[in-house]
């Protein structure tokens, strides 16, 4: 008997693949193999109902179901999408954007220097090329770039360092 693969695919082949993928999900959790295993199981179910489906149709059905179930699974089950009241908890540098900081070293022509933020020092880079300022100058953190704080001159150089907040009525930044 000369049967060439893949013309001999039957429903239980897909169910075996589904079982293997579900075992892989247990061994390497990441909620990916679950959706592909579900697609293999549904493909086997369709083939159980319509056993004359050609192997090309089976493969196409499996591919479409795998894409659809993975997409739907990611939309339903989003790891890391849990709402929190501390969205910047593990994003320490991002918490400093908007704050007024003080230069501890002069901002050189290269545009880099050090700033004091609370009880630590951070490397800072000027917002524009060629920005320079002496040590002790108050600057505002406007962004992050390559792990460094991007700073710009404050409007009022008498601002004290501290957390900043925006006044919704005027749109100005107020230092706290």
C-alpha positions in Angstrom: 0.0 0.0 0.0 1.6 3.2 -1.2 0.1 6.2 0.6 1.9 9.5 0.2 1.8 12.1 2.8 0.0 14.6 3.2 -2.9 13.0 1.3 -3.5 10.7 4.2 -4.4 13.4 6.8 -7.5 12.5 8.9 -9.2 14.2 11.7 -7.3 12.5 14.5 -4.0 13.8 13.1 -5.2 17.3 13.8 -6.4 16.3 17.3 -3.0 14.8 18.0 -1.4 18.0 16.9 -3.8 19.9 19.1 -2.8 17.8 22.1 0.9 18.3 21.4 0.4 22.0 21.2 -1.5 22.1 24.5 1.3 20.1 26.2 3.8 22.6 24.7 1.6 25.4 26.3 2.0 23.7 29.7 5.8 23.4 29.2 6.4 26.9 27.7 3.6 29.1 29.0 3.0 32.2 27.0 -0.6 31.7 25.9 0.4 31.2 22.2 0.3 27.5 21.7 -3.1 27.4 23.3 -4.6 29.4 20.4 -2.8 27.4 17.7 -3.8 24.2 19.5 -7.4 25.3 19.5 -7.1 25.9 15.7 -5.8 22.4 15.2 -8.6 21.0 17.3 -11.3 22.9 15.3 -9.6 21.8 12.1 -9.9 18.2 13.2 -13.6 18.8 14.1 -14.3 20.2 10.7 -12.5 17.3 9.1 -14.6 14.9 11.2 -17.7 16.4 9.8 -16.4 16.8 6.2 -13.8 14.0 5.8 -13.4 14.6 2.0 -11.6 17.9 2.5 -8.3 17.9 0.6 -5.1 18.4 2.5 -4.6 21.8 0.9 -8.0 22.9 2.2 -7.1 21.5 5.6 -3.8 23.4 5.7 -5.5 26.6 4.6 -8.3 26.2 7.2 -5.7 25.5 9.9 -3.7 28.6 9.0 -6.7 30.9 8.9 -8.1 29.5 12.2 -4.6 29.8 13.8 -4.4 33.5 12.8 -8.0 34.2 13.8 -7.7 32.4 17.2 -4.3 34.0 18.0 -5.7 37.5 17.1 -8.9 36.9 19.2 -6.9 35.4 22.1 -4.6 38.4 22.2 -7.5 40.8 22.2 -9.3 38.9 25.0 -6.4 37.8 27.1 -3.8 40.6 27.2 -1.0 40.0 29.7 0.1 43.2 31.2 -3.1 45.1 30.4 -4.2 45.1 34.0 -5.2 48.7 35.0 -3.2 50.1 37.8 -3.2 53.3 39.9 0.6 53.5 39.6 1.2 53.3 35.8 4.8 54.6 36.2 5.8 52.2 38.9 8.5 50.3 36.9 9.2 53.2 34.6 11.3 55.3 36.9 12.9 57.6 34.4 9.5 58.4 32.8 8.3 59.7 36.2 10.7 62.6 36.0 9.3 64.1 32.7 7.9 67.6 33.6 10.0 68.0 36.7 12.4 70.9 37.4 15.9 69.6 38.2 19.2 71.3 39.0 22.4 70.8 37.1 25.2 69.4 39.3 27.8 69.7 36.5 27.8 72.3 33.7 26.0 71.4 30.5 28.9 71.4 28.1 28.9 72.2 24.4 28.4 68.5 23.7 25.1 68.9 25.4 25.6 66.4 28.3 25.8 67.0 32.0 24.5 65.6 35.3 21.3 66.7 37.2 20.1 66.1 40.7 16.7 64.4 40.9 15.6 64.0 44.6 18.5 62.1 46.2 20.2 60.8 43.0 22.0 62.1 40.0 21.1 61.3 36.4 22.9 61.9 33.1 21.1 64.6 31.1 21.3 65.8 27.5 20.2 69.2 26.2 17.0 69.4 24.2 18.9 71.2 21.4 22.4 70.9 20.1 24.8 73.4 21.6 22.7 74.0 24.7 25.0 75.0 27.6 24.4 76.1 31.2 26.5 76.4 34.3 26.1 74.1 37.3 23.3 75.1 39.6 20.9 76.1 36.8 17.3 74.9 37.0 16.2 73.0 34.0 13.0 71.2 33.1 13.0 67.5 32.0 11.1 67.4 28.8 11.6 63.8 27.5 13.9 60.7 27.6 16.5 59.7 25.0 18.7 56.6 25.2 18.3 56.3 28.9 19.2 60.0 29.6 16.9 62.8 30.7 16.4 65.4 28.0 16.4 68.9 29.6 15.5 72.4 28.5 15.7 75.7 30.2 12.8 76.6 32.4 10.8 79.7 31.7 11.4 81.0 35.2 14.9 80.2 36.6 13.6 80.7 40.2 11.7 77.4 40.0 12.5 75.1 42.9 13.1 71.4 42.0 10.2 69.2 42.6 7.3 67.4 40.9 5.6 69.5 38.2 2.0 69.5 37.2 0.1 71.2 34.5 -2.6 73.7 35.2 -5.5 72.6 33.0 -7.0 76.1 32.8 -3.9 77.8 31.4 -1.9 74.9 30.1 1.2 76.1 32.1 3.4 73.9 34.1 3.4 74.6 37.8 6.2 73.3 40.0 5.4 71.8 43.4 
